[in-house]
Amino acid sequence: MPGQDHSTGDPTKLSDDQLLAAILDSEEARRAGRERTGRLLAELYRRGGHSWPAIARLTGIRQTTAYELAQPYLAADPGTEQP
């Protein structure tokens, strides 16, 4: 049924269409969460108080992953520290 949240509960009881809808909804939520995380990481780094290694320690996100998530939201700057 359209509009229903099929992401919780027993997936064995869902039709193929419901499973596909749940998968697509789940992926959209994941993408949106990663985008938000990237923007937040970029802002934390941009403020200048934390290096990428420090951000990794503080957040528990691997340094390379944190940088990759933030990279689209960082201004191009030749002096930007790399992970």
HTML snippet that shows the backbone in 3Dmol.js (N, CA, C, O; Angstrom):
<script src="https://3Dmol.org/build/3Dmol-min.js"></script>
<div id="view" style="width:600px;height:400px;position:relative"></div>
<script>
const pdb = `
ATOM      1  N   MET A   1       0.836  -1.184   0.000  1.00  0.00           N
ATOM      2  CA  MET A   1       0.000   0.000   0.000  1.00  0.00           C
ATOM      3  C   MET A   1       0.879   1.244   0.000  1.00  0.00           C
ATOM      4  O   MET A   1       1.799   1.332   0.813  1.00  0.00           O
ATOM      5  N   PRO A   2       0.631   2.195  -0.872  1.00  0.00           N
ATOM      6  CA  PRO A   2       1.445   3.408  -0.912  1.00  0.00           C
ATOM      7  C   PRO A   2       1.350   4.185   0.394  1.00  0.00           C
ATOM      8  O   PRO A   2       0.303   4.225   1.041  1.00  0.00           O
ATOM      9  N   GLY A   3       2.461   4.795   0.761  1.00  0.00           N
ATOM     10  CA  GLY A   3       2.472   5.645   1.945  1.00  0.00           C
ATOM     11  C   GLY A   3       2.695   4.915   3.252  1.00  0.00           C
ATOM     12  O   GLY A   3       2.876   5.553   4.289  1.00  0.00           O
ATOM     13  N   GLN A   4       2.687   3.600   3.228  1.00  0.00           N
ATOM     14  CA  GLN A   4       2.917   2.859   4.459  1.00  0.00           C
ATOM     15  C   GLN A   4       4.397   2.625   4.656  1.00  0.00           C
ATOM     16  O   GLN A   4       5.146   2.484   3.689  1.00  0.00           O
ATOM     17  N   ASP A   5       4.825   2.582   5.921  1.00  0.00           N
ATOM     18  CA  ASP A   5       6.220   2.299   6.250  1.00  0.00           C
ATOM     19  C   ASP A   5       6.381   0.801   6.406  1.00  0.00           C
ATOM     20  O   ASP A   5       5.915   0.208   7.378  1.00  0.00           O
ATOM     21  N   HIS A   6       7.056   0.193   5.426  1.00  0.00           N
ATOM     22  CA  HIS A   6       7.280  -1.254   5.466  1.00  0.00           C
ATOM     23  C   HIS A   6       8.704  -1.592   5.895  1.00  0.00           C
ATOM     24  O   HIS A   6       9.140  -2.737   5.775  1.00  0.00           O
ATOM     25  N   SER A   7       9.430  -0.586   6.397  1.00  0.00           N
ATOM     26  CA  SER A   7      10.837  -0.813   6.733  1.00  0.00           C
ATOM     27  C   SER A   7      11.018  -1.532   8.065  1.00  0.00           C
ATOM     28  O   SER A   7      12.109  -2.013   8.371  1.00  0.00           O
ATOM     29  N   THR A   8       9.960  -1.606   8.849  1.00  0.00           N
ATOM     30  CA  THR A   8      10.044  -2.319  10.124  1.00  0.00           C
ATOM     31  C   THR A   8       9.117  -3.522  10.062  1.00  0.00           C
ATOM     32  O   THR A   8       8.276  -3.622   9.169  1.00  0.00           O
ATOM     33  N   GLY A   9       9.268  -4.406  10.986  1.00  0.00           N
ATOM     34  CA  GLY A   9       8.418  -5.582  11.010  1.00  0.00           C
ATOM     35  C   GLY A   9       9.039  -6.735  10.240  1.00  0.00           C
ATOM     36  O   GLY A   9      10.218  -6.709   9.887  1.00  0.00           O
ATOM     37  N   ASP A  10       8.240  -7.721   9.996  1.00  0.00           N
ATOM     38  CA  ASP A  10       8.686  -8.964   9.373  1.00  0.00           C
ATOM     39  C   ASP A  10       8.691  -8.821   7.853  1.00  0.00           C
ATOM     40  O   ASP A  10       7.626  -8.753   7.238  1.00  0.00           O
ATOM     41  N   PRO A  11       9.888  -8.775   7.233  1.00  0.00           N
ATOM     42  CA  PRO A  11       9.938  -8.610   5.780  1.00  0.00           C
ATOM     43  C   PRO A  11       9.398  -9.819   5.012  1.00  0.00           C
ATOM     44  O   PRO A  11       9.079  -9.701   3.829  1.00  0.00           O
ATOM     45  N   THR A  12       9.294 -10.966   5.661  1.00  0.00           N
ATOM     46  CA  THR A  12       8.780 -12.149   4.959  1.00  0.00           C
ATOM     47  C   THR A  12       7.296 -12.015   4.646  1.00  0.00           C
ATOM     48  O   THR A  12       6.769 -12.754   3.814  1.00  0.00           O
ATOM     49  N   LYS A  13       6.626 -11.091   5.294  1.00  0.00           N
ATOM     50  CA  LYS A  13       5.193 -10.899   5.079  1.00  0.00           C
ATOM     51  C   LYS A  13       4.906  -9.843   4.006  1.00  0.00           C
ATOM     52  O   LYS A  13       3.743  -9.579   3.701  1.00  0.00           O
ATOM     53  N   LEU A  14       5.947  -9.237   3.433  1.00  0.00           N
ATOM     54  CA  LEU A  14       5.767  -8.191   2.434  1.00  0.00           C
ATOM     55  C   LEU A  14       5.762  -8.769   1.023  1.00  0.00           C
ATOM     56  O   LEU A  14       6.432  -9.761   0.736  1.00  0.00           O
ATOM     57  N   SER A  15       4.997  -8.130   0.159  1.00  0.00           N
ATOM     58  CA  SER A  15       5.023  -8.509  -1.257  1.00  0.00           C
ATOM     59  C   SER A  15       6.321  -7.985  -1.870  1.00  0.00           C
ATOM     60  O   SER A  15       7.023  -7.185  -1.252  1.00  0.00           O
ATOM     61  N   ASP A  16       6.635  -8.431  -3.072  1.00  0.00           N
ATOM     62  CA  ASP A  16       7.824  -7.932  -3.762  1.00  0.00           C
ATOM     63  C   ASP A  16       7.748  -6.420  -3.940  1.00  0.00           C
ATOM     64  O   ASP A  16       8.743  -5.723  -3.738  1.00  0.00           O
ATOM     65  N   ASP A  17       6.581  -5.909  -4.317  1.00  0.00           N
ATOM     66  CA  ASP A  17       6.425  -4.461  -4.498  1.00  0.00           C
ATOM     67  C   ASP A  17       6.651  -3.711  -3.185  1.00  0.00           C
ATOM     68  O   ASP A  17       7.281  -2.654  -3.172  1.00  0.00           O
ATOM     69  N   GLN A  18       6.146  -4.249  -2.100  1.00  0.00           N
ATOM     70  CA  GLN A  18       6.344  -3.619  -0.797  1.00  0.00           C
ATOM     71  C   GLN A  18       7.812  -3.667  -0.391  1.00  0.00           C
ATOM     72  O   GLN A  18       8.331  -2.705   0.175  1.00  0.00           O
ATOM     73  N   LEU A  19       8.484  -4.781  -0.674  1.00  0.00           N
ATOM     74  CA  LEU A  19       9.914  -4.882  -0.378  1.00  0.00           C
ATOM     75  C   LEU A  19      10.702  -3.854  -1.179  1.00  0.00           C
ATOM     76  O   LEU A  19      11.566  -3.171  -0.630  1.00  0.00           O
ATOM     77  N   LEU A  20      10.413  -3.741  -2.462  1.00  0.00           N
ATOM     78  CA  LEU A  20      11.108  -2.759  -3.297  1.00  0.00           C
ATOM     79  C   LEU A  20      10.873  -1.343  -2.807  1.00  0.00           C
ATOM     80  O   LEU A  20      11.806  -0.541  -2.763  1.00  0.00           O
ATOM     81  N   ALA A  21       9.638  -1.024  -2.438  1.00  0.00           N
ATOM     82  CA  ALA A  21       9.326   0.308  -1.919  1.00  0.00           C
ATOM     83  C   ALA A  21      10.093   0.566  -0.625  1.00  0.00           C
ATOM     84  O   ALA A  21      10.620   1.660  -0.422  1.00  0.00           O
ATOM     85  N   ALA A  22      10.156  -0.430   0.244  1.00  0.00           N
ATOM     86  CA  ALA A  22      10.882  -0.286   1.510  1.00  0.00           C
ATOM     87  C   ALA A  22      12.374  -0.082   1.267  1.00  0.00           C
ATOM     88  O   ALA A  22      13.011   0.726   1.943  1.00  0.00           O
ATOM     89  N   ILE A  23      12.930  -0.814   0.305  1.00  0.00           N
ATOM     90  CA  ILE A  23      14.350  -0.665  -0.022  1.00  0.00           C
ATOM     91  C   ILE A  23      14.635   0.737  -0.539  1.00  0.00           C
ATOM     92  O   ILE A  23      15.601   1.371  -0.114  1.00  0.00           O
ATOM     93  N   LEU A  24      13.800   1.228  -1.456  1.00  0.00           N
ATOM     94  CA  LEU A  24      13.990   2.569  -2.016  1.00  0.00           C
ATOM     95  C   LEU A  24      13.852   3.644  -0.936  1.00  0.00           C
ATOM     96  O   LEU A  24      14.631   4.596  -0.906  1.00  0.00           O
ATOM     97  N   ASP A  25      12.874   3.497  -0.060  1.00  0.00           N
ATOM     98  CA  ASP A  25      12.704   4.448   1.043  1.00  0.00           C
ATOM     99  C   ASP A  25      13.912   4.435   1.974  1.00  0.00           C
ATOM    100  O   ASP A  25      14.381   5.483   2.416  1.00  0.00           O
ATOM    101  N   SER A  26      14.408   3.231   2.266  1.00  0.00           N
ATOM    102  CA  SER A  26      15.564   3.101   3.145  1.00  0.00           C
ATOM    103  C   SER A  26      16.800   3.756   2.541  1.00  0.00           C
ATOM    104  O   SER A  26      17.549   4.438   3.240  1.00  0.00           O
ATOM    105  N   GLU A  27      17.013   3.550   1.246  1.00  0.00           N
ATOM    106  CA  GLU A  27      18.168   4.151   0.574  1.00  0.00           C
ATOM    107  C   GLU A  27      18.060   5.671   0.527  1.00  0.00           C
ATOM    108  O   GLU A  27      19.067   6.363   0.675  1.00  0.00           O
ATOM    109  N   GLU A  28      16.872   6.196   0.326  1.00  0.00           N
ATOM    110  CA  GLU A  28      16.682   7.651   0.315  1.00  0.00           C
ATOM    111  C   GLU A  28      17.006   8.230   1.696  1.00  0.00           C
ATOM    112  O   GLU A  28      17.657   9.270   1.800  1.00  0.00           O
ATOM    113  N   ALA A  29      16.558   7.565   2.736  1.00  0.00           N
ATOM    114  CA  ALA A  29      16.856   8.022   4.096  1.00  0.00           C
ATOM    115  C   ALA A  29      18.357   7.962   4.369  1.00  0.00           C
ATOM    116  O   ALA A  29      18.911   8.856   5.009  1.00  0.00           O
ATOM    117  N   ARG A  30      19.012   6.910   3.885  1.00  0.00           N
ATOM    118  CA  ARG A  30      20.466   6.781   4.071  1.00  0.00           C
ATOM    119  C   ARG A  30      21.192   7.908   3.355  1.00  0.00           C
ATOM    120  O   ARG A  30      22.094   8.525   3.921  1.00  0.00           O
ATOM    121  N   ARG A  31      20.804   8.181   2.111  1.00  0.00           N
ATOM    122  CA  ARG A  31      21.450   9.262   1.350  1.00  0.00           C
ATOM    123  C   ARG A  31      21.257  10.613   2.034  1.00  0.00           C
ATOM    124  O   ARG A  31      22.194  11.405   2.138  1.00  0.00           O
ATOM    125  N   ALA A  32      20.042  10.864   2.494  1.00  0.00           N
ATOM    126  CA  ALA A  32      19.756  12.136   3.162  1.00  0.00           C
ATOM    127  C   ALA A  32      20.571  12.263   4.448  1.00  0.00           C
ATOM    128  O   ALA A  32      21.076  13.341   4.761  1.00  0.00           O
ATOM    129  N   GLY A  33      20.697  11.173   5.185  1.00  0.00           N
ATOM    130  CA  GLY A  33      21.481  11.191   6.420  1.00  0.00           C
ATOM    131  C   GLY A  33      22.957  11.426   6.150  1.00  0.00           C
ATOM    132  O   GLY A  33      23.610  12.176   6.877  1.00  0.00           O
ATOM    133  N   ARG A  34      23.491  10.791   5.109  1.00  0.00           N
ATOM    134  CA  ARG A  34      24.903  10.977   4.758  1.00  0.00           C
ATOM    135  C   ARG A  34      25.154  12.397   4.277  1.00  0.00           C
ATOM    136  O   ARG A  34      26.201  12.974   4.572  1.00  0.00           O
ATOM    137  N   GLU A  35      24.201  12.972   3.534  1.00  0.00           N
ATOM    138  CA  GLU A  35      24.362  14.355   3.088  1.00  0.00           C
ATOM    139  C   GLU A  35      24.395  15.294   4.291  1.00  0.00           C
ATOM    140  O   GLU A  35      25.253  16.173   4.376  1.00  0.00           O
ATOM    141  N   ARG A  36      23.470  15.108   5.210  1.00  0.00           N
ATOM    142  CA  ARG A  36      23.434  15.955   6.418  1.00  0.00           C
ATOM    143  C   ARG A  36      24.716  15.783   7.219  1.00  0.00           C
ATOM    144  O   ARG A  36      25.295  16.770   7.673  1.00  0.00           O
ATOM    145  N   THR A  37      25.167  14.557   7.398  1.00  0.00           N
ATOM    146  CA  THR A  37      26.411  14.307   8.122  1.00  0.00           C
ATOM    147  C   THR A  37      27.577  14.996   7.426  1.00  0.00           C
ATOM    148  O   THR A  37      28.427  15.593   8.088  1.00  0.00           O
ATOM    149  N   GLY A  38      27.627  14.920   6.103  1.00  0.00           N
ATOM    150  CA  GLY A  38      28.687  15.581   5.348  1.00  0.00           C
ATOM    151  C   GLY A  38      28.692  17.083   5.560  1.00  0.00           C
ATOM    152  O   GLY A  38      29.749  17.683   5.758  1.00  0.00           O
ATOM    153  N   ARG A  39      27.521  17.689   5.520  1.00  0.00           N
ATOM    154  CA  ARG A  39      27.424  19.144   5.735  1.00  0.00           C
ATOM    155  C   ARG A  39      27.874  19.525   7.142  1.00  0.00           C
ATOM    156  O   ARG A  39      28.563  20.527   7.331  1.00  0.00           O
ATOM    157  N   LEU A  40      27.480  18.719   8.127  1.00  0.00           N
ATOM    158  CA  LEU A  40      27.872  18.997   9.510  1.00  0.00           C
ATOM    159  C   LEU A  40      29.376  18.826   9.707  1.00  0.00           C
ATOM    160  O   LEU A  40      30.017  19.643  10.369  1.00  0.00           O
ATOM    161  N   LEU A  41      29.932  17.773   9.137  1.00  0.00           N
ATOM    162  CA  LEU A  41      31.377  17.558   9.234  1.00  0.00           C
ATOM    163  C   LEU A  41      32.141  18.702   8.571  1.00  0.00           C
ATOM    164  O   LEU A  41      33.136  19.183   9.112  1.00  0.00           O
ATOM    165  N   ALA A  42      31.676  19.134   7.400  1.00  0.00           N
ATOM    166  CA  ALA A  42      32.337  20.238   6.698  1.00  0.00           C
ATOM    167  C   ALA A  42      32.312  21.507   7.543  1.00  0.00           C
ATOM    168  O   ALA A  42      33.302  22.235   7.609  1.00  0.00           O
ATOM    169  N   GLU A  43      31.184  21.768   8.186  1.00  0.00           N
ATOM    170  CA  GLU A  43      31.086  22.966   9.028  1.00  0.00           C
ATOM    171  C   GLU A  43      32.022  22.867  10.225  1.00  0.00           C
ATOM    172  O   GLU A  43      32.680  23.848  10.572  1.00  0.00           O
ATOM    173  N   LEU A  44      32.094  21.708  10.858  1.00  0.00           N
ATOM    174  CA  LEU A  44      32.999  21.528  11.995  1.00  0.00           C
ATOM    175  C   LEU A  44      34.441  21.761  11.567  1.00  0.00           C
ATOM    176  O   LEU A  44      35.198  22.441  12.261  1.00  0.00           O
ATOM    177  N   TYR A  45      34.819  21.196  10.423  1.00  0.00           N
ATOM    178  CA  TYR A  45      36.183  21.380   9.932  1.00  0.00           C
ATOM    179  C   TYR A  45      36.435  22.838   9.551  1.00  0.00           C
ATOM    180  O   TYR A  45      37.488  23.394   9.864  1.00  0.00           O
ATOM    181  N   ARG A  46      35.465  23.453   8.874  1.00  0.00           N
ATOM    182  CA  ARG A  46      35.604  24.830   8.402  1.00  0.00           C
ATOM    183  C   ARG A  46      35.840  25.809   9.566  1.00  0.00           C
ATOM    184  O   ARG A  46      36.513  26.825   9.393  1.00  0.00           O
ATOM    185  N   ARG A  47      35.305  25.513  10.708  1.00  0.00           N
ATOM    186  CA  ARG A  47      35.480  26.401  11.871  1.00  0.00           C
ATOM    187  C   ARG A  47      36.923  26.443  12.348  1.00  0.00           C
ATOM    188  O   ARG A  47      37.304  27.336  13.105  1.00  0.00           O
ATOM    189  N   GLY A  48      37.727  25.480  11.908  1.00  0.00           N
ATOM    190  CA  GLY A  48      39.156  25.530  12.152  1.00  0.00           C
ATOM    191  C   GLY A  48      39.650  24.993  13.479  1.00  0.00           C
ATOM    192  O   GLY A  48      40.850  25.039  13.746  1.00  0.00           O
ATOM    193  N   GLY A  49      38.780  24.494  14.303  1.00  0.00           N
ATOM    194  CA  GLY A  49      39.214  24.013  15.604  1.00  0.00           C
ATOM    195  C   GLY A  49      39.631  22.561  15.640  1.00  0.00           C
ATOM    196  O   GLY A  49      40.200  22.098  16.629  1.00  0.00           O
ATOM    197  N   HIS A  50      39.351  21.833  14.560  1.00  0.00           N
ATOM    198  CA  HIS A  50      39.608  20.392  14.574  1.00  0.00           C
ATOM    199  C   HIS A  50      40.224  19.939  13.258  1.00  0.00           C
ATOM    200  O   HIS A  50      39.811  20.365  12.179  1.00  0.00           O
ATOM    201  N   SER A  51      41.217  19.070  13.370  1.00  0.00           N
ATOM    202  CA  SER A  51      41.813  18.438  12.196  1.00  0.00           C
ATOM    203  C   SER A  51      40.950  17.228  11.831  1.00  0.00           C
ATOM    204  O   SER A  51      40.083  16.827  12.606  1.00  0.00           O
ATOM    205  N   TRP A  52      41.187  16.651  10.655  1.00  0.00           N
ATOM    206  CA  TRP A  52      40.458  15.442  10.288  1.00  0.00           C
ATOM    207  C   TRP A  52      40.736  14.294  11.255  1.00  0.00           C
ATOM    208  O   TRP A  52      39.802  13.573  11.607  1.00  0.00           O
ATOM    209  N   PRO A  53      41.984  14.089  11.702  1.00  0.00           N
ATOM    210  CA  PRO A  53      42.190  13.028  12.698  1.00  0.00           C
ATOM    211  C   PRO A  53      41.406  13.280  13.997  1.00  0.00           C
ATOM    212  O   PRO A  53      40.869  12.350  14.599  1.00  0.00           O
ATOM    213  N   ALA A  54      41.349  14.547  14.415  1.00  0.00           N
ATOM    214  CA  ALA A  54      40.600  14.868  15.637  1.00  0.00           C
ATOM    215  C   ALA A  54      39.109  14.634  15.435  1.00  0.00           C
ATOM    216  O   ALA A  54      38.435  14.103  16.318  1.00  0.00           O
ATOM    217  N   ILE A  55      38.598  15.026  14.282  1.00  0.00           N
ATOM    218  CA  ILE A  55      37.180  14.808  13.992  1.00  0.00           C
ATOM    219  C   ILE A  55      36.877  13.313  14.007  1.00  0.00           C
ATOM    220  O   ILE A  55      35.846  12.893  14.532  1.00  0.00           O
ATOM    221  N   ALA A  56      37.761  12.519  13.442  1.00  0.00           N
ATOM    222  CA  ALA A  56      37.575  11.067  13.448  1.00  0.00           C
ATOM    223  C   ALA A  56      37.525  10.535  14.879  1.00  0.00           C
ATOM    224  O   ALA A  56      36.672   9.710  15.206  1.00  0.00           O
ATOM    225  N   ARG A  57      38.426  10.999  15.720  1.00  0.00           N
ATOM    226  CA  ARG A  57      38.436  10.548  17.122  1.00  0.00           C
ATOM    227  C   ARG A  57      37.160  10.971  17.841  1.00  0.00           C
ATOM    228  O   ARG A  57      36.583  10.189  18.596  1.00  0.00           O
ATOM    229  N   LEU A  58      36.719  12.209  17.608  1.00  0.00           N
ATOM    230  CA  LEU A  58      35.547  12.739  18.307  1.00  0.00           C
ATOM    231  C   LEU A  58      34.236  12.093  17.857  1.00  0.00           C
ATOM    232  O   LEU A  58      33.327  11.898  18.664  1.00  0.00           O
ATOM    233  N   THR A  59      34.145  11.767  16.580  1.00  0.00           N
ATOM    234  CA  THR A  59      32.880  11.254  16.042  1.00  0.00           C
ATOM    235  C   THR A  59      32.817   9.741  15.929  1.00  0.00           C
ATOM    236  O   THR A  59      31.731   9.165  15.872  1.00  0.00           O
ATOM    237  N   GLY A  60      33.978   9.092  15.897  1.00  0.00           N
ATOM    238  CA  GLY A  60      33.997   7.654  15.673  1.00  0.00           C
ATOM    239  C   GLY A  60      33.834   7.291  14.198  1.00  0.00           C
ATOM    240  O   GLY A  60      33.724   6.116  13.848  1.00  0.00           O
ATOM    241  N   ILE A  61      33.820   8.316  13.336  1.00  0.00           N
ATOM    242  CA  ILE A  61      33.735   8.094  11.890  1.00  0.00           C
ATOM    243  C   ILE A  61      35.164   8.012  11.371  1.00  0.00           C
ATOM    244  O   ILE A  61      35.990   8.861  11.704  1.00  0.00           O
ATOM    245  N   ARG A  62      35.464   7.010  10.568  1.00  0.00           N
ATOM    246  CA  ARG A  62      36.818   6.895  10.018  1.00  0.00           C
ATOM    247  C   ARG A  62      37.211   8.200   9.345  1.00  0.00           C
ATOM    248  O   ARG A  62      36.380   8.856   8.717  1.00  0.00           O
ATOM    249  N   GLN A  63      38.463   8.570   9.474  1.00  0.00           N
ATOM    250  CA  GLN A  63      38.965   9.835   8.947  1.00  0.00           C
ATOM    251  C   GLN A  63      38.682   9.976   7.455  1.00  0.00           C
ATOM    252  O   GLN A  63      38.205  11.018   7.006  1.00  0.00           O
ATOM    253  N   THR A  64      38.973   8.935   6.691  1.00  0.00           N
ATOM    254  CA  THR A  64      38.758   9.027   5.244  1.00  0.00           C
ATOM    255  C   THR A  64      37.273   9.135   4.916  1.00  0.00           C
ATOM    256  O   THR A  64      36.893   9.850   3.989  1.00  0.00           O
ATOM    257  N   THR A  65      36.440   8.438   5.662  1.00  0.00           N
ATOM    258  CA  THR A  65      34.999   8.514   5.445  1.00  0.00           C
ATOM    259  C   THR A  65      34.489   9.905   5.784  1.00  0.00           C
ATOM    260  O   THR A  65      33.694  10.474   5.035  1.00  0.00           O
ATOM    261  N   ALA A  66      34.938  10.460   6.907  1.00  0.00           N
ATOM    262  CA  ALA A  66      34.515  11.810   7.297  1.00  0.00           C
ATOM    263  C   ALA A  66      34.893  12.818   6.221  1.00  0.00           C
ATOM    264  O   ALA A  66      34.082  13.667   5.852  1.00  0.00           O
ATOM    265  N   TYR A  67      36.110  12.730   5.719  1.00  0.00           N
ATOM    266  CA  TYR A  67      36.548  13.666   4.679  1.00  0.00           C
ATOM    267  C   TYR A  67      35.730  13.475   3.403  1.00  0.00           C
ATOM    268  O   TYR A  67      35.304  14.452   2.787  1.00  0.00           O
ATOM    269  N   GLU A  68      35.509  12.221   3.004  1.00  0.00           N
ATOM    270  CA  GLU A  68      34.735  11.952   1.785  1.00  0.00           C
ATOM    271  C   GLU A  68      33.305  12.473   1.902  1.00  0.00           C
ATOM    272  O   GLU A  68      32.761  12.997   0.930  1.00  0.00           O
ATOM    273  N   LEU A  69      32.693  12.339   3.072  1.00  0.00           N
ATOM    274  CA  LEU A  69      31.343  12.856   3.267  1.00  0.00           C
ATOM    275  C   LEU A  69      31.323  14.389   3.220  1.00  0.00           C
ATOM    276  O   LEU A  69      30.400  14.985   2.666  1.00  0.00           O
ATOM    277  N   ALA A  70      32.338  15.012   3.799  1.00  0.00           N
ATOM    278  CA  ALA A  70      32.384  16.470   3.885  1.00  0.00           C
ATOM    279  C   ALA A  70      32.859  17.129   2.599  1.00  0.00           C
ATOM    280  O   ALA A  70      32.496  18.272   2.323  1.00  0.00           O
ATOM    281  N   GLN A  71      33.655  16.434   1.818  1.00  0.00           N
ATOM    282  CA  GLN A  71      34.335  17.020   0.667  1.00  0.00           C
ATOM    283  C   GLN A  71      33.416  17.803  -0.270  1.00  0.00           C
ATOM    284  O   GLN A  71      33.810  18.891  -0.692  1.00  0.00           O
ATOM    285  N   PRO A  72      32.224  17.330  -0.625  1.00  0.00           N
ATOM    286  CA  PRO A  72      31.376  18.112  -1.533  1.00  0.00           C
ATOM    287  C   PRO A  72      30.952  19.463  -0.960  1.00  0.00           C
ATOM    288  O   PRO A  72      30.532  20.343  -1.712  1.00  0.00           O
ATOM    289  N   TYR A  73      31.054  19.639   0.341  1.00  0.00           N
ATOM    290  CA  TYR A  73      30.580  20.859   0.998  1.00  0.00           C
ATOM    291  C   TYR A  73      31.715  21.766   1.464  1.00  0.00           C
ATOM    292  O   TYR A  73      31.477  22.803   2.083  1.00  0.00           O
ATOM    293  N   LEU A  74      32.937  21.372   1.167  1.00  0.00           N
ATOM    294  CA  LEU A  74      34.094  22.189   1.509  1.00  0.00           C
ATOM    295  C   LEU A  74      34.437  23.083   0.328  1.00  0.00           C
ATOM    296  O   LEU A  74      34.433  22.634  -0.819  1.00  0.00           O
ATOM    297  N   ALA A  75      34.731  24.337   0.606  1.00  0.00           N
ATOM    298  CA  ALA A  75      35.143  25.253  -0.459  1.00  0.00           C
ATOM    299  C   ALA A  75      36.494  24.806  -0.995  1.00  0.00           C
ATOM    300  O   ALA A  75      37.366  24.387  -0.234  1.00  0.00           O
ATOM    301  N   ALA A  76      36.662  24.896  -2.294  1.00  0.00           N
ATOM    302  CA  ALA A  76      37.957  24.565  -2.903  1.00  0.00           C
ATOM    303  C   ALA A  76      38.992  25.548  -2.402  1.00  0.00           C
ATOM    304  O   ALA A  76      38.873  26.756  -2.606  1.00  0.00           O
ATOM    305  N   ASP A  77      39.993  25.024  -1.753  1.00  0.00           N
ATOM    306  CA  ASP A  77      41.051  25.856  -1.181  1.00  0.00           C
ATOM    307  C   ASP A  77      42.345  25.078  -1.281  1.00  0.00           C
ATOM    308  O   ASP A  77      42.464  23.995  -0.708  1.00  0.00           O
ATOM    309  N   PRO A  78      43.335  25.624  -2.017  1.00  0.00           N
ATOM    310  CA  PRO A  78      44.582  24.886  -2.184  1.00  0.00           C
ATOM    311  C   PRO A  78      45.270  24.550  -0.871  1.00  0.00           C
ATOM    312  O   PRO A  78      46.083  23.627  -0.830  1.00  0.00           O
ATOM    313  N   GLY A  79      44.968  25.273   0.206  1.00  0.00           N
ATOM    314  CA  GLY A  79      45.599  25.008   1.479  1.00  0.00           C
ATOM    315  C   GLY A  79      44.808  24.057   2.360  1.00  0.00           C
ATOM    316  O   GLY A  79      45.190  23.827   3.508  1.00  0.00           O
ATOM    317  N   THR A  80      43.709  23.495   1.850  1.00  0.00           N
ATOM    318  CA  THR A  80      42.884  22.606   2.654  1.00  0.00           C
ATOM    319  C   THR A  80      43.646  21.338   3.010  1.00  0.00           C
ATOM    320  O   THR A  80      44.249  20.692   2.153  1.00  0.00           O
ATOM    321  N   GLU A  81      43.606  21.001   4.282  1.00  0.00           N
ATOM    322  CA  GLU A  81      44.288  19.797   4.775  1.00  0.00           C
ATOM    323  C   GLU A  81      43.618  18.565   4.196  1.00  0.00           C
ATOM    324  O   GLU A  81      42.390  18.481   4.162  1.00  0.00           O
ATOM    325  N   GLN A  82      44.399  17.629   3.750  1.00  0.00           N
ATOM    326  CA  GLN A  82      43.891  16.365   3.241  1.00  0.00           C
ATOM    327  C   GLN A  82      43.844  15.369   4.384  1.00  0.00           C
ATOM    328  O   GLN A  82      44.557  15.527   5.376  1.00  0.00           O
ATOM    329  N   PRO A  83      43.006  14.338   4.256  1.00  0.00           N
ATOM    330  CA  PRO A  83      42.913  13.350   5.349  1.00  0.00           C
ATOM    331  C   PRO A  83      44.205  12.595   5.568  1.00  0.00           C
ATOM    332  O   PRO A  83      44.277  11.738   6.448  1.00  0.00           O
TER     333      PRO A  83
END
`;
const viewer = $3Dmol.createViewer("view");
viewer.addModel(pdb, "pdb");
viewer.setStyle({}, {cartoon: {color: "spectrum"}});
viewer.zoomTo();
viewer.render();
</script>
